[in-house]
Amino acid sequence: MAYRGTGFFDGKGHFYKTPEDATVSDLATVLGKIGDGESLAPGIAHMILERRTEIERLLVEHDAMIAECQAVDPGSKVARLEPRAV
């Protein structure tokens, strides 16, 4: 008897049973081949997905630092520090 199911596809069109597996596949593709022999990218992609919250927090902090650097006069080689509140 036929039945209905749900599946998830990565960017290449490969079928996966869970959204996590499809996302890990896409992340591994973005990372490319890492290491000699069998690629470490799938394992690294899994860790990225697993630690997503911490990674997103770090990227937000990184974006804030970049924005601060761009706010400094590009012709100046010295960044002006704000006075500390005591």
N, C-alpha and C positions, 0 to 999 in steps of 0.2 A: 504494500500500500504506500502511496506517495505521502510525503509529509513536508511541511514547510519549516524552513530554518533560517537562521540569521548568520550572515557572514560578513567579513570585513576584508577590504582589499587595500594593498599598499599602492604606492605610486606607479609601480610597474604592472599592476593588475593581478598580482598573485593573491590567492585566497587565504584568509586566516580565520580561525575560529573565534579569536578575541581581538578587541581593538588594541590591546597592549602588544600583541604579536605583530600586528600590521604596522603599528607605530615604531616598534623596535626595528623592523625591516627597513622602514623609510629612514630612520636615524642612521642605521648602519650604512645605507647607501650614501647619505650625506657625508659621513665620516670617511668613506672609501676604505681601501685596503690598509690595514695597520699591522705591522709586524711581518716577520718572515714566515713562510708556510701558510697555515690557515690563518685568516684574518682575525684580529682581536676585536674588530669593529662591532660585531653583534653583541659581545659581552659588554663592551663599553656603552653601546646604545642602551642595553638593558639597565645598566647602572645609572645612566643619565635619566631615564624615565623613572626609575625607582627613587632617585634623589632630586626630582624635579623642583620641589618647593625650595630647597636650599640653593639650587642652581639659579632659579628665577630671582631669588633675593639677591644673590651675588651679581647677576646681570643688571638688576635695577640699580644697585650701588655703583656698578661700573659705569652705567649710563650717566648717573649723577656726577661722577668724577670727571667724565669726558666733558659734560656740559660746563662744569666749573673751569676746566682747563681752557675751553674755547672762549669763556667769558674774560679771561686774562688777555691783556693787550698782546697780540701776536708779535709785535716788534720788541717787546720787553723780554729780557732773559731772566728777570727776577719776578717771582710771583709775590704779590702783596698779601701778607697774612692779616687776618682779622684779629683785633685784640681779644685776649682771653677774658672771659668773665670770671671774677674771683668770688 
